[in-house]
Amino acid sequence: MPHKYSCSIQLLEFHLQDLPELPPHYHTTNGLPLHLQSTLYKALMMEKPQFYQILKDQKPDVLVFDIMQPWAVRVASSLNIPAIRYCNASAATCCYFGHLQLKPGVEFPFTALYLKDYEKEIERHIELEVVEEGERIMLLNSSRAIDAKYIDYLSEIGQSNILPTGVVIQDFEDAGDIKETELIKWIGKKEEHSTVFPRGEQVVNLEEALPQGFLDRIGERGRIVEGWAPQARILKHANQPMNARSVVENGIAVEIARDGNGKLHRGYIAETIKEVILGEKIGDDLRRRMNSLGENIRLLREEQMDEVAEVIKQLCEKNQFKNA
């Protein structure tokens, strides 16, 4: 986010009640297990009185609320505060699941996006309530350089003005207070385009899962990180099914083949890594497209954020005039 906008941000505390199934370290979507998402949303909904008081005290000109918290717009409406929806997922993800909800039984028109049988468990945890209150505007953490057709289709089926904010990612290279981790230092020693970052979903005991002596033999050739790894600093994007298929469609990634149960096999992994790192055609094409797309995203980023700021400004002025 450009400094001219981020410098004016102030944070307020918002406390949730302690629930037996939702301990305090899960009072955030950061690292929240999928099966606890609905529990977190219910805990947030329980705090409507607290949220009402915050809005009443702060008297904001406009509320920007997460689409997963549709109750927030009703609180804002009760105080005559205009509200705008915000989705921090990619346009591809919002478009796919938005289509499932708004066009049930109709085939999704973009064949590049789909869920395999072993991925369809995700659908059970996506429960969006369609709300009519608020403005017909939604901000989206995306860029037209990546998702133009998905943004346009989502605008059409949702009958809303979908505004990409530009991809909102923290600029770690400018954050002087963040110390380099051992992993980042290790990556910095490697030649450009020589490192692959595979991401796993399951928690395992490494000593039991890996061959005996493997950790000693790997030496400086690789790093295995138990627990949290600075994924955002390494990849700067999430690796979920829709996002993965979107980046494949944009020609900046290769999807590793899985078996019918969704399991990865060493042969598939080795073959894909070999193609990306050593294969002249695939590897060079990926890097060229990635550089080109990255440049287009950077060029559009501030322009798109300025457009969002202008729309919010006009909405505030309209509301102030109405209440005058």
C-alpha positions in Angstrom: 0.0 0.0 0.0 1.4 3.4 -0.9 2.8 5.3 2.1 0.5 8.3 1.5 -2.4 6.0 2.5 -0.8 3.6 5.1 0.6 6.4 7.2 -2.8 7.5 8.3 -4.0 4.1 9.5 -4.7 3.7 13.3 -5.6 0.4 15.0 -8.2 -0.2 17.6 -8.5 -3.1 19.9 -11.4 -5.5 19.4 -11.7 -8.2 22.1 -13.4 -11.6 21.6 -14.8 -13.7 24.3 -12.9 -16.9 25.2 -14.6 -19.9 23.9 -13.6 -23.5 24.8 -13.3 -24.4 21.1 -11.6 -21.2 20.2 -8.6 -20.3 22.4 -7.1 -16.8 22.3 -4.3 -17.7 19.8 -7.1 -18.5 17.3 -8.8 -15.1 17.6 -7.4 -14.3 14.1 -7.6 -15.8 10.6 -3.8 -16.0 10.6 -3.0 -19.7 10.9 -6.6 -20.6 11.7 -7.5 -24.2 10.9 -10.2 -24.4 8.2 -12.6 -26.3 10.5 -12.5 -23.4 13.0 -13.4 -20.6 10.5 -17.1 -20.8 11.2 -16.4 -20.7 15.0 -14.4 -17.6 14.6 -17.1 -15.9 12.6 -19.7 -16.8 15.3 -17.4 -15.4 18.0 -17.0 -12.1 16.0 -20.8 -11.9 15.5 -21.2 -12.2 19.3 -19.4 -8.9 19.6 -21.9 -6.8 17.7 -22.6 -4.6 20.8 -18.9 -3.9 21.1 -18.6 -3.1 17.4 -21.7 -0.8 17.6 -20.1 1.1 20.4 -16.8 1.5 18.4 -18.6 2.9 15.4 -20.7 5.2 17.6 -17.7 6.6 19.3 -15.4 6.9 16.3 -18.1 8.2 13.9 -16.3 7.0 10.7 -17.3 8.5 7.3 -17.5 5.0 5.8 -17.1 1.4 6.9 -15.1 -1.1 4.8 -16.1 -4.6 6.1 -14.9 -8.1 5.3 -17.4 -10.0 3.2 -17.2 -12.9 5.8 -18.7 -10.5 8.4 -22.0 -9.5 6.7 -23.5 -8.5 10.1 -21.2 -5.5 10.2 -23.1 -3.7 7.5 -26.3 -3.9 9.5 -24.6 -2.3 12.5 -23.2 0.5 10.2 -26.6 1.0 8.6 -28.2 1.5 12.0 -25.9 4.4 12.5 -26.4 5.8 9.0 -22.8 5.0 8.0 -22.2 3.9 4.4 -20.5 0.5 4.1 -18.3 -1.1 1.4 -17.5 -4.8 1.2 -13.9 -6.0 1.0 -12.6 -9.4 0.0 -8.9 -10.2 0.7 -9.0 -13.3 -1.5 -8.0 -13.3 -5.2 -10.5 -12.3 -7.9 -10.3 -15.9 -9.2 -11.3 -17.3 -5.8 -14.1 -14.8 -5.3 -15.3 -15.3 -8.8 -15.4 -19.1 -8.5 -17.2 -19.3 -5.2 -19.4 -16.3 -6.0 -20.6 -18.1 -9.1 -21.4 -21.3 -7.0 -23.5 -19.2 -4.7 -25.2 -16.8 -7.1 -25.6 -19.1 -10.1 -26.3 -22.5 -8.5 -26.6 -25.3 -11.1 -25.0 -23.2 -13.9 -21.7 -24.3 -15.3 -18.8 -22.0 -14.4 -17.7 -20.3 -17.7 -13.9 -20.4 -17.1 -12.4 -23.9 -17.4 -9.0 -22.9 -16.0 -10.6 -22.8 -12.5 -12.0 -25.9 -10.9 -11.8 -28.1 -7.8 -10.7 -31.7 -8.0 -12.7 -34.3 -6.1 -10.2 -34.4 -3.2 -10.4 -30.5 -2.9 -14.2 -30.2 -2.7 -14.1 -30.3 1.1 -13.3 -26.6 0.8 -16.8 -25.9 -0.4 -18.3 -27.0 3.0 -16.4 -24.2 4.8 -17.4 -21.4 2.4 -20.6 -20.0 3.8 -21.3 -16.5 2.5 -24.5 -14.7 3.4 -25.7 -12.4 0.6 -26.6 -9.0 2.1 -28.6 -6.3 0.3 -27.6 -3.5 2.7 -24.6 -1.3 2.0 -23.3 0.1 -1.2 -23.1 -1.9 -4.4 -19.3 -1.6 -4.2 -16.7 -4.3 -3.4 -13.0 -3.8 -3.0 -10.8 -6.7 -4.0 -7.3 -7.6 -3.2 -6.3 -8.1 -6.8 -5.1 -6.4 -9.9 -6.6 -6.2 -13.4 -3.1 -7.3 -14.6 -3.9 -10.7 -13.2 -7.6 -11.1 -13.0 -9.4 -8.7 -15.4 -11.9 -11.2 -16.8 -12.7 -12.6 -13.3 -13.2 -9.0 -12.0 -15.6 -8.2 -14.9 -17.6 -11.4 -14.5 -17.9 -11.0 -10.7 -19.2 -7.4 -11.3 -21.8 -8.8 -13.7 -23.2 -11.6 -11.5 -22.9 -9.7 -8.3 -24.3 -6.5 -9.9 -21.7 -4.5 -8.1 -18.8 -2.2 -8.9 -15.8 -4.4 -8.2 -12.7 -2.3 -7.6 -9.2 -4.0 -7.4 -7.0 -2.3 -4.8 -3.9 -3.6 -6.4 -2.3 -6.6 -4.8 -1.9 -5.6 -1.1 1.3 -7.1 0.1 3.7 -5.8 2.7 6.9 -4.5 1.2 9.3 -6.4 3.4 12.3 -4.9 1.6 11.2 -1.5 3.1 10.5 -2.8 6.6 13.7 -2.1 8.4 12.4 -3.4 11.7 12.1 -7.0 10.4 15.2 -8.9 11.0 16.4 -11.4 8.4 15.8 -14.9 9.4 18.3 -17.7 9.0 16.2 -19.1 6.1 16.1 -15.7 4.3 19.9 -15.4 4.7 20.3 -18.9 3.3 18.1 -18.1 0.3 20.2 -15.0 -0.3 23.3 -17.1 -0.8 21.8 -19.1 -3.6 22.0 -18.3 -7.3 19.0 -16.6 -8.8 16.2 -19.1 -9.9 17.9 -22.0 -8.1 15.5 -22.4 -5.3 12.1 -24.1 -5.2 9.6 -23.6 -2.4 7.2 -26.6 -1.9 4.6 -26.0 0.7 3.0 -28.8 2.8 -0.3 -28.8 4.6 0.1 -31.6 7.2 1.9 -31.4 10.5 4.3 -34.4 11.0 7.2 -35.4 13.1 10.2 -34.9 10.9 12.3 -37.6 12.5 9.6 -40.1 11.9 8.6 -38.9 8.4 12.1 -38.6 6.8 14.7 -41.3 6.1 17.2 -41.9 8.9 20.1 -39.4 8.6 18.4 -37.3 5.9 18.6 -34.1 7.9 22.4 -34.5 8.3 23.0 -35.5 4.7 21.1 -32.5 3.2 23.5 -30.1 4.6 23.6 -26.6 2.9 21.7 -27.9 -0.1 18.3 -27.4 1.4 16.3 -26.2 4.4 13.4 -28.0 6.1 11.5 -25.7 8.4 9.3 -27.1 11.2 6.5 -24.9 12.3 6.1 -21.4 10.8 8.1 -20.4 7.8 8.1 -16.8 6.4 6.1 -17.8 3.4 5.0 -14.3 2.5 8.6 -13.2 2.3 9.5 -16.2 0.1 6.5 -16.3 -2.3 4.4 -13.3 -1.5 1.2 -15.2 -2.5 -1.0 -17.9 -1.0 -0.9 -21.4 -2.5 -4.5 -22.6 -2.4 -6.3 -24.4 -5.2 -7.9 -21.5 -7.0 -4.8 -19.2 -6.5 -2.6 -22.1 -7.8 -4.7 -22.6 -10.9 -4.8 -18.8 -11.5 -1.0 -18.5 -11.5 -0.8 -21.5 -13.7 -3.2 -19.9 -16.1 -1.1 -16.7 -16.1 1.9 -18.8 -17.0 4.0 -18.1 -13.9 3.8 -21.5 -12.2 3.6 -25.2 -12.9 1.2 -27.4 -10.9 2.7 -30.6 -9.6 0.5 -33.6 -10.5 -1.2 -35.6 -7.7 -2.8 -39.0 -7.6 -6.6 -39.5 -7.4 -6.4 -39.1 -3.6 -4.6 -35.8 -3.8 -1.3 -37.2 -2.6 2.0 -36.0 -4.0 4.7 -38.5 -5.1 8.4 -38.0 -5.2 8.6 -38.8 -8.9 6.1 -36.1 -9.8 7.9 -33.5 -7.6 11.3 -34.4 -9.0 10.1 -34.2 -12.6 8.5 -30.8 -12.1 11.4 -29.3 -10.2 13.8 -30.5 -12.9 11.6 -28.9 -15.6 11.4 -25.5 -13.8 15.1 -25.3 -12.7 16.9 -27.0 -15.5 14.4 -27.0 -18.4 15.3 -24.2 -20.7 11.9 -23.7 -22.3 9.6 -24.1 -19.3 11.9 -22.4 -16.8 12.8 -19.5 -19.0 9.2 -19.0 -20.1 8.0 -18.9 -16.4 10.7 -16.4 -15.4 10.0 -14.1 -18.4 6.2 -14.1 -17.8 6.7 -13.6 -14.0 8.9 -10.6 -14.6 6.5 -9.1 -17.1 3.4 -9.7 -14.9 5.2 -8.3 -11.8 6.0 -5.1 -13.7 2.4 -4.7 -14.9 1.1 -5.2 -11.4 3.5 -2.6 -10.0 2.6 -0.1 -12.7 -1.1 -0.5 -12.0 -0.9 -0.7 -8.2 -0.9 3.0 -7.3 -3.4 3.9 -10.1 -5.9 1.3 -8.8 -5.4 2.5 -5.2 -6.0 6.1 -6.2 -9.3 5.0 -8.0 -10.4 3.3 -4.8 -9.6 6.4 -2.7 -11.6 8.6 -5.1 -14.7 6.3 -4.9 -14.6 6.3 -1.1 -14.1 10.1 -1.1 -17.2 10.6 -3.3 -19.2 8.2 -1.1 -18.3 10.1 2.0 -19.2 13.5 0.4 -22.5 12.1 -0.8 -23.3 10.8 2.7 -22.3 14.1 4.4 -24.5 16.0 1.9 -27.5 13.7 2.6 -27.1 14.2 6.4 -26.6 17.9 6.2 
